[in-house]
Amino acid sequence: MAKHLMVLSVAVLFSIAIPAQSASPQPPAALIVETSGSITPNASPFSEVAAGTVLNLGAGAKLVFDDYYSCSEVTVTGGQIQFGSKGYQTSSGAKVSEQRVPCKQEVVLTKAGEASTGLMRGLEQMAHPARLGIRPSFVLAGARSESFAAIKVAQKGAEIRTVQLTGPRFDWPADAQPLTAGTRYELVLVPKSPSGKATTMRFMAVDGSQDGSLVVIRVD
């Protein structure tokens, strides 16, 4: 009996000493806009970095990113950057400049095609129906962001334009007519795989200050 009690005691102590690991991913903290020089680990333009990420910039290396928490475009040359859910920190050797920019809009798209959007100010979201500019620009982010080969814009099922994707960022073609403000459209994400299923989201085209602003479309 004593032997069994000893084994049980060791098992209990072992379970207490090693707490359960959280499976929750860290929230996105910033959008990379521009890179140059040696950056470790590698950071690609128009990719997101999660809170907790640390990047090391070699001598003369430059990183430009949009900080979601402060709604600032930040340029850092050299040194180290640590991203957090409430902003970022840099090492003493880094050269830093900031410029306020409009808060990024985020469209959260489910597999069913339902979408809601909000401003990523301090990572707090105010949901409302998805809106894109009459000449839409957006970045695909999230777990399925690299699963699509093209986008198709349609209105009441009638195709208006299909454009091949060459990376995470999409810009409305310069030679294409703008969409009509106040009109509802469908944005179809066409999968790379022939066996894949297209994902469709509905949005309202808007004019004014929002036209031309870069939107983050998250497809998890």
Wavefront OBJ file of the C-alpha trace (Angstrom):
o trace
v 0.000 0.000 0.000
v 2.830 2.405 0.913
v 4.437 1.880 -2.495
v 1.206 2.779 -4.318
v 0.766 5.906 -2.169
v 4.327 7.012 -2.995
v 3.727 6.621 -6.758
v 0.482 8.570 -6.480
v 2.195 11.368 -4.531
v 4.931 11.691 -7.162
v 2.318 11.821 -9.938
v 0.395 14.594 -8.144
v 3.558 16.628 -7.545
v 4.575 16.201 -11.201
v 1.197 17.451 -12.422
v 1.412 20.478 -10.134
v 4.974 21.317 -11.166
v 4.124 21.418 -14.906
v 1.096 23.674 -15.535
v -1.096 23.057 -18.558
v -0.005 24.975 -21.633
v -2.505 27.377 -23.178
v -3.449 26.573 -26.758
v -4.729 30.093 -27.399
v -2.676 31.833 -30.109
v -1.328 35.312 -29.468
v -3.304 38.134 -31.107
v -1.875 39.959 -34.124
v 0.041 43.055 -33.040
v 1.205 44.717 -36.248
v 1.270 44.580 -40.036
v 4.686 44.594 -41.720
v 4.757 47.197 -44.509
v 8.370 47.341 -45.701
v 11.662 45.585 -44.969
v 15.292 45.982 -45.994
v 18.535 44.438 -44.824
v 19.021 41.488 -42.472
v 16.056 40.775 -40.155
v 15.916 37.680 -37.921
v 13.608 35.821 -38.028
v 12.569 36.733 -41.546
v 9.710 39.240 -41.890
v 7.827 39.603 -45.178
v 5.982 42.740 -46.357
v 2.218 42.619 -45.734
v 2.463 39.812 -43.219
v 1.305 40.103 -39.626
v 3.356 39.609 -36.481
v 1.791 38.270 -33.303
v 2.179 39.655 -29.808
v 5.292 38.166 -28.227
v 7.306 38.222 -31.461
v 10.883 39.532 -31.231
v 12.732 40.692 -34.361
v 16.431 41.484 -34.546
v 17.589 44.006 -37.138
v 21.138 43.901 -38.433
v 23.238 47.027 -38.870
v 21.432 49.327 -41.314
v 18.398 47.033 -41.586
v 15.022 48.802 -41.651
v 11.527 47.660 -40.725
v 8.332 49.641 -41.328
v 5.154 48.385 -39.675
v 1.664 49.536 -38.711
v 1.151 49.127 -34.968
v -2.439 48.028 -34.369
v -2.567 49.262 -30.771
v -1.507 52.882 -31.357
v -2.606 53.259 -35.004
v 0.898 54.429 -35.921
v 3.223 53.640 -38.791
v 6.594 52.938 -37.216
v 10.020 52.916 -38.859
v 12.819 51.156 -36.976
v 16.452 50.975 -38.086
v 18.780 48.523 -36.338
v 18.399 47.045 -32.881
v 15.656 44.796 -31.563
v 11.852 45.076 -31.570
v 9.464 43.237 -29.255
v 5.776 43.285 -30.194
v 3.054 43.174 -27.557
v -0.732 43.359 -27.381
v -0.395 46.917 -26.037
v 2.259 48.292 -28.332
v 5.916 47.543 -28.971
v 9.315 48.077 -27.358
v 12.716 48.622 -28.960
v 16.253 48.227 -27.687
v 18.414 51.240 -26.852
v 20.383 50.881 -30.079
v 17.363 51.152 -32.385
v 16.442 54.350 -34.249
v 12.676 54.863 -34.185
v 10.221 57.257 -35.824
v 6.416 57.210 -35.656
v 3.621 58.716 -37.706
v -0.071 58.531 -36.895
v -2.149 56.766 -39.565
v -5.832 55.809 -39.815
v -6.589 52.734 -37.715
v -6.620 49.586 -39.806
v -10.012 48.084 -40.580
v -10.273 44.338 -40.034
v -12.849 42.123 -41.720
v -13.282 38.790 -39.940
v -14.541 36.225 -42.428
v -15.927 32.846 -41.369
v -15.960 29.719 -43.510
v -19.672 30.324 -44.035
v -18.867 33.675 -45.641
v -20.274 35.803 -42.836
v -18.240 38.927 -42.226
v -18.035 41.747 -39.744
v -15.548 44.584 -39.611
v -14.138 47.007 -37.099
v -11.217 49.332 -36.391
v -8.184 47.722 -34.774
v -7.674 50.527 -32.259
v -6.132 48.964 -29.179
v -7.293 45.591 -30.587
v -10.879 46.437 -29.596
v -13.442 45.691 -32.281
v -16.763 47.416 -32.981
v -18.552 45.075 -35.358
v -20.576 46.384 -38.294
v -21.277 45.104 -41.829
v -18.199 44.732 -44.035
v -17.249 47.742 -46.140
v -14.545 48.190 -48.764
v -13.561 51.203 -50.846
v -14.791 51.765 -54.382
v -11.225 50.916 -55.415
v -10.647 48.279 -52.733
v -7.239 47.451 -51.295
v -6.777 44.725 -48.728
v -4.358 42.247 -47.198
v -5.314 38.618 -46.623
v -4.337 37.374 -43.163
v -5.126 34.385 -40.967
v -4.719 30.607 -41.158
v -6.197 30.269 -44.674
v -4.712 33.432 -46.174
v -2.408 31.511 -48.545
v -5.117 29.131 -49.789
v -6.464 31.368 -52.556
v -5.336 31.924 -56.147
v -7.606 34.776 -57.241
v -10.394 37.090 -56.205
v -13.624 37.689 -58.082
v -15.931 40.648 -57.536
v -19.563 40.167 -58.517
v -22.835 42.032 -58.173
v -26.004 39.967 -57.807
v -24.144 36.980 -59.219
v -22.856 38.803 -62.315
v -19.051 38.823 -62.510
v -17.455 42.269 -62.641
v -13.758 41.485 -62.374
v -11.478 38.522 -61.635
v -7.865 39.191 -60.646
v -5.094 36.680 -59.913
v -3.428 37.019 -56.515
v 0.357 37.364 -56.464
v 0.765 37.755 -52.700
v -1.158 38.687 -49.555
v -1.890 42.240 -50.754
v -4.553 43.084 -53.340
v -5.052 46.461 -55.039
v -7.886 47.240 -57.422
v -6.387 47.366 -60.958
v -5.574 50.885 -62.141
v -7.290 50.257 -65.496
v -10.531 49.005 -63.920
v -13.603 51.162 -63.335
v -14.244 51.870 -59.648
v -17.160 50.203 -57.926
v -20.325 52.175 -57.243
v -20.560 53.700 -53.788
v -23.541 52.526 -51.763
v -23.859 49.293 -53.759
v -23.580 45.795 -52.310
v -21.146 43.359 -53.920
v -19.784 39.851 -53.409
v -16.075 39.195 -52.989
v -15.250 35.598 -53.940
v -11.943 34.095 -52.808
v -11.054 31.459 -55.403
v -9.051 28.519 -53.938
v -5.747 27.306 -55.360
v -6.794 23.672 -55.110
v -9.290 22.401 -57.735
v -11.006 20.486 -54.953
v -11.174 23.538 -52.690
v -14.326 25.506 -52.009
v -14.643 29.183 -52.849
v -15.321 31.551 -49.955
v -17.715 34.429 -50.554
v -18.214 37.565 -48.484
v -20.684 40.364 -49.059
v -19.655 43.982 -48.666
v -20.798 47.543 -49.230
v -18.664 49.767 -51.461
v -17.964 53.096 -49.754
v -16.525 56.401 -50.958
v -14.939 59.288 -49.100
v -12.172 58.984 -46.531
v -12.388 55.183 -46.443
v -11.863 54.817 -50.179
v -8.378 53.502 -50.864
v -7.605 52.625 -47.248
v -5.931 49.251 -46.733
v -8.174 46.668 -45.033
v -7.090 43.430 -43.335
v -9.338 40.490 -44.284
v -8.878 37.635 -41.840
v -9.711 34.130 -43.109
v -9.171 31.633 -40.294
l 1 2 3 4 5 6 7 8 9 10 11 12 13 14 15 16 17 18 19 20 21 22 23 24 25 26 27 28 29 30 31 32 33 34 35 36 37 38 39 40 41 42 43 44 45 46 47 48 49 50 51 52 53 54 55 56 57 58 59 60 61 62 63 64 65 66 67 68 69 70 71 72 73 74 75 76 77 78 79 80 81 82 83 84 85 86 87 88 89 90 91 92 93 94 95 96 97 98 99 100 101 102 103 104 105 106 107 108 109 110 111 112 113 114 115 116 117 118 119 120 121 122 123 124 125 126 127 128 129 130 131 132 133 134 135 136 137 138 139 140 141 142 143 144 145 146 147 148 149 150 151 152 153 154 155 156 157 158 159 160 161 162 163 164 165 166 167 168 169 170 171 172 173 174 175 176 177 178 179 180 181 182 183 184 185 186 187 188 189 190 191 192 193 194 195 196 197 198 199 200 201 202 203 204 205 206 207 208 209 210 211 212 213 214 215 216 217 218 219 220
